[in-house]
Amino acid sequence: MNDEARSYLTRTTAKYDIIQISLIDTWAATSSGAFALSENSLYTTHAWKIFLDRLKPGGVLSVSRWYTRALGVPPYEMYRTASLAAAALKARGVSDPRSHIAIYESPPLFYGVISQATLLVSPQPLAPSDYATMSDVAGPLGFKPILTPTYARDRVFADLTGPHGPSRGMHDVNADISPPTDNRPFFFQMVGRSSLGRLTSSSAETDQIFQPVLVLAVLALTVLVLALGFILVPLLLTTRREAHQGMSPFYVYFAAIGVAFLMIEVSQLQRLSVFLGHPTYGLTVVLFSVLLFSGVGSMLTESFASRGRPTRLVFALAGLLAVVVAFGLASAHVLSATESATTPVRILVAVALLAPLSLMMGMPFALGMRMAAARPGAPTAFMWGVNGATSVCGSVFGLVFALFAGIPTAFWVGGLSYLVALLAMVRIVATHEEQPAPGPAAVAEPVRLPAAAADV
């Protein structure tokens, strides 16, 4: 069977004796932190609940990860794997997850620096005879127990799999080992919000879980400083100050839609990567749909903006905000209802979900630019730059919000930015209607934008 594991197991009715996930991520990429900023649909509570549902009575889910305590580095991955197993069992109504779990360590590898650990989890409690069989098989192979119902080499594993679930053991480690969810599917990102203060310490440079987050923090700070510099420095140095008078609402508007567009786009890249089963699918489907339909939306504004009063622009922004809210409330239910479909069907569902949202998101930039161009001497090129600079910020901070607060939070921050844009447009329209009608010589030629003029 050549298919994405999670979606296949979701739609199949077959039951299995063993479902095995053995070191499917390379050591080089994992140890370097390459996966820390990417989502993974296999290591979430919902995914493991699906896997456990597809086991026969007495069946086992087997998951192998790297295990090391060399140089004092805790086995973060195995901690989080145990946390994930306990959370999935609790979601199935299991009162004592530890009675369903066993963890064994392989003989040392790589000059004794690192080994492998295998977690076995079953929907039913493991009987004493099961543990006796494991010991008989593991002993001659040099595998040693880390956790059984009667033995725990590491107290953290015992706390993570206790009757209270993983919540008690999560506080024993100075890292985020909480069970990943579909809303925050970043298994390899183990820097919690409470640990962010350690980014400035010397240990953060050597601790592998902090390295990718440190890079992200430097990137976020860099783009923020550059964006502010590219916006504020020209305003301070310009010799055409009269052209910028009364234009503050426009600058707020274009900054807000730049942040909003990319925050929502990045959040859906991450969410739909989990839904479609692979980041490549998420990237191609989301980018294609967003760029195509936002371009169509931008093109539609040519006829829309040429008729009626400027207040229609406010209604257009209000309509976009309504679509964003509807999408945010309905999309999770649609994705849940169709997660068992085949890959082509899931791609069609993703495109159908993104089409109306992207169509509306393509309108604000073109509408705002036409509104600005109606003012003689308006610095439209500068507004384009403001939008571009804040779009870059939105792409980076979209990832930051998703990593530390969840994908829905990143989406709703984008929606909040569109609300700011709506309020700015209300102010723009009010100011426009307060101005006296210009004489014939002062009427500016309308700006005709290309069909794909969307803030991308």
N, C-alpha and C positions, 0 to 999 in steps of 0.2 A: 504494500500500500504506500503510494507516494502522495502524501497530503500533509497539510498542516495539522499537527497532533491535536491541538485543542479543539478546533472546529470539527475534525473528524470524530473525535470521541464525544462531542456534544450531540452530533446527529445520529451516531450509530446506536443500535440497540444491543450490540454484542457485549458479552461480559468476558473478562480476561482474568487469568490467574496472576499474572505479573504485568505491571506497567513500569517500564524502566526508563529513567532519565540519568544517564551516566556521563558526566563530564562533557556535556554537549558544547561547552564554551572553552576555548583554548586557554591554556595556562598563561601564555604570553599576553593575550589581550586582557584576561581577568586581572593578572597581577599588575599590569600597567594602569588599570583603572579605565580601560577603553570603553567598558560597558556601563560605567557609573551614570552617565547622562542619557542613556537610551532606555526605552521601555522594553519590557519582556513579558509576553502574554502567558508564558508557562509558569512563572513564579508568582502567582497571585492566589489569594484565598479562594476566589471563585473558580479558578482553573483547577486547583487541587480538589475542591469539592466535586467537580465534574469527574476528575480522575478516580476518586474514591467511589463515586456512584457507578463506575464502569467495571468495578472489580467483582469477581465471583465471591461467594461466602468463603472466607479464609484467604482471599487474594491479598496481594501485597503491592504497594507502590514503593519502588526502590529508587532512591535518589542519591547519587554520589557527587561529592564536592571535595575540593582541596581542603586539607586540614593541617594547620601548623600552629606551633607555639614558639617557633624559633625567634630569637631576639626579643622575646617578651610580647610578640604580636598575638592577640587573642584570635581564636578561630571565628571571625565575624560571620563568614558565610555559613558555617554549620550552625551557629547560634540562630541566624535568621531562618535557616531551613527548618530547624526544630520549632521555632516560633510559628512558622507558616503551617507546619503539620498540625500543631496544637490548635491554631485558629480554625483550620479547615475541619478538624474533628469537632470542635466546639460548635461550629456552624451546623453540623449534622446532629447536634444534640447530645454528644458524648460528654459525660460528666467528668471522667478521669482520662484525659488524653494519654498520660504516660503508660497506661496499661495496653495501649495500642501501638506503642512505638519502641523500636530498638535501634541503637546506633553503634556501629563497630568501626574501628580504625584499622587500616591496612598496615603492613610493615613499613618502616621508613623508606622513603625514596630520596633521590637527589642528595646523596651524601648525608642522609639522616636529617636533613633540614625540614623536609615536608613529607606528608603522607596523604592518603585519601581516607575519607570517612563516608560510610554508606548509611543512610537513614532508611529504615524499613517501617512503613506505617500501614496498618490494616484497618478496614472499617469495623472489624470485630476485635474484641480483646484478644491479645495473644496468650495462648494457654501455656502453662509451665512446660508442657511437652514441646511446644514450639521453640521456647528458649533453649531447651536441652538440645534440640536438633541444631539450632544455630551454633551453639557452643561446640558440638561435635564436628560441625563442618568448618567453623571459623578457626578453631584451635590449631589443627595441623597446618593451616595456611598462614599462620602467624597473625591473624586478625584478633584484636583485643577489644573487649566491650568498653564503650564510653557511657552508655545509658541502657539500663534495663529497668523493669519495675522494682527490682530489689537492689540495684547498684547504680551509683552515679559517680563517675570519676571527677566530674566538674559540677559544682553546685548550680551553676547557671542553667545547665540543661535540665536539671531537676525542677528548678523554679519555672522555667519556660513551659514545661509540659505538665505542670501540676493541675489540680482541680480548678483553680481560678483562671486557667488559661495562661497565655504568654504575658499578660500585663504585669505580673509580679516579677518575672525574670528580666523584663526589658530594662528595669532600673539598675540592674547589676552591672551593666556594661556602659562604658562611656562612648556609646555609638547608637545609632538608630537601627535596632534589630526588630522593629515592629513588623508584623506580617504585611507584605505588600498587598494592595487591593487594585482592582481595575481602575479606580480613580487616581491611584498613585502607584503605578506598576514598575517602580524602579528598584528592583531587587538588589542591584550592586551599589546603589547610592545609600550609604549608611551614615552620613553626617546629618544628625538631627538639628533642629533649630536651637536646642539647648547647647549644642556643641560648636556652634558657629564662632564663639569667642576664641576657640583654639586655633582658628585659621591664622591668627597673628603670632602664635607661639612657634618656637623652633621645632617642636615635634611635628607640627603640621606639614613641614617640608619633607619629612621622612616617613610619615605614616601614610600608607598607600590609599587609605580610604579618603584622606583629605586632599590628595593631590589634584584630582579632577575638579573638586569643588573650589579649590584655591584658584585654579585656572579660570573657572567660571566667574569667580568673584572679581578677579583682575580684569576679565573681559567686560563684565557689567560696569565696573567703575570706569574703564577706558571709554566705552561707548557713551556713557552718560556725560563724562567730562567733554568729550569731543562734540557731542550733540549740542550741549549748552554753549560751547565755544563757537561752533559754527552758526549758532543763532544769535547769541548776544554780542559777539565781537563785531559783526557787520553793523548791528544796530548802533553800537557806540562809535564806530568810525565813519559811518555814512555821512556824506555831504548833502544828501537829499532828505533831510529830516522832515520836511513838509509832506513828503510822500508817505511817511509812516504814521502821520498823525491820524488818530481815530481808527487805526488798523489793528489794534490789540485783539478785538474779538475774532478777527480773521486768523491771527496767529494762533490763538487758543484753539480755534476750530480745526485748522490744518494739523496742528500738533496732536489733538485728540483723536482725529480719524486715523492718523498714522499709527499711533499706539494701538488703537482699537483693532484695526485691520490685522496687524501682525499678531497681536495677542490671541485673537480668535483663530487665526490660521494655524499658529503653532499649537494651540490646544487641541485642535481637531486633527492635526498631523499625529499627535501622540495618542489621542483617543482611538482614532481609526486604525492606527498601526496595531493596536491590541485587537480590535474587532476583525481586521483583515488577516491577522496572523503573522505579518512580517513587515518590518519597516520599509522595505522596498515598495510593497503594495501601498502602504500608507502615503509614502512620498509621492509616487506617481499619480495615484488617484486623487489625492487631496490637491496637489499643485495643479494638475490638469483641470479639475473641476472649478477650483477657486479662480484661476486665471481666465479660463474660458467664460464662465458666467459673470464674473465681475467686469470683464471686457464688454459683454453684451449689455450689462446694466449701465455702463458708462455711455455706450452708444445710444441707448434709449433716452438718455437725458437730453439729447439734442432737440428732440421734438417736445419733450416734457417741459424743459425750461423756457422754451420760446413762447409758451402760451400762459396767460393768466398772470396773477399778481405774485410778487416774491413770497407771499405767505405760503404758497404751495410748496416751497422748499422746506418750510418747517414741517408741513404734513408729510413730506417724503422722509425726512429724518425720523419723525415719530413712527412712520410705518416701518422703517428699518429697525427701530428699537423694539417694536412689537414682534417683528420676525425673530430678532435675537432672543427675546424672552421665550417665545413659543418654541424655538429650536432648543434652548437650554432646558426647558421643562420636558419636552417630548422625545428628544433624541436618545436619551438613555433607555427609555422604554422600547423604542423602535429597535435599537441595537440588541437589547436583551431578547426581544421576540424573534429576531432573525439570526442570532449567533450560530444556530445549528445549520444554516443554509450552506450550499456549496460556495466556493470562492467566487465564481462569476456572479451568482445572485447577491452575495454580500457586496461585491463591487458596485453593482447596480443600485443597491440600497444606499450605499455611501454617496454615490453621485446624486441620487434623488434627494437625499437629505441636504446636501451641500448646495444644490442648484438654486433654490429660492433665497437662501441666506447670502450666497455669493452674488447673486443678481442684485440684491439690495445694497450689498456692501460696495459694489462698483459705482454706485451713484453719487455718494457724498463728495468725492474729490472733484468730479467734473462739475457738479452743481455749485460747489464753493468757488471753483475757479471762474465760472461764468459770472457769479455774483460779484467777485472781486474785479473782474475785467470791466464791469459796468461803471467802475469809478475811474475817472480820468487820472492817468499817471500812477495807478496802483502798482505796487511792486510784486507782480504776480510770480516772477521768477524766484523771488525770495520766499514766497509762500510755498512754492514747489519744493524748495530746499528745506524748509521747516518740516514739511511732511516727510521728505526722505530721511532726514536725520532722526526724527522721532520713530519712524518705521523701524530703523535699525535697533533703536532702544527697545521697541516692542517685541522684536524677535528674540532678543536676549533675555529680557525680563519675563517673557512668556515662559521660557524654560525655567527660570528661577522660581516663579510662582508655582509651576507644576511640580517641581522637585520637592519643594518644602511645604506647600499647602494643598497640592492636588490639582489635577487637570481641570475640574469644574471651577476652582477658584480662578485659575488663569483665564478661563472663558468669561466668567462674570466680571472680572476686572476689565476685560475688553468691552463688555456691555456697558459698564459704568463709564468708560471713556466715550462711548457713543452718546451717553446721556449728557456728558459735558459738552460734546459737539453740538447736540441739540440745543442746549441752553445758549451756547455761543451763537448759533444761527438765529435764535429768537432775538438776541441782541442786535445782530447784524441787520436783520429785516426791519426791526424797529427803528434803527438809526437810518436805514435807507428810506423809510417812509417819512421820516421827519425832515429829510433834506428837501429843499425846493427843487422843482423840476428844472433841469438844466436847459440852457438855450440850445438852439440848433447846432452851434459851433462846438458845444461841450459834449455832445453825444458821442460816446465811444463806440467804435466798431465792435460788434460781438466777436468773441474769441471762439473759433471753431476748433474743438479738440479732436484728436484722433479717436477712433472708435474704442481702442483699448486703453484709454487714458484712465487707469485705475491706480490707486495707491498700492503698489506692489513692491 
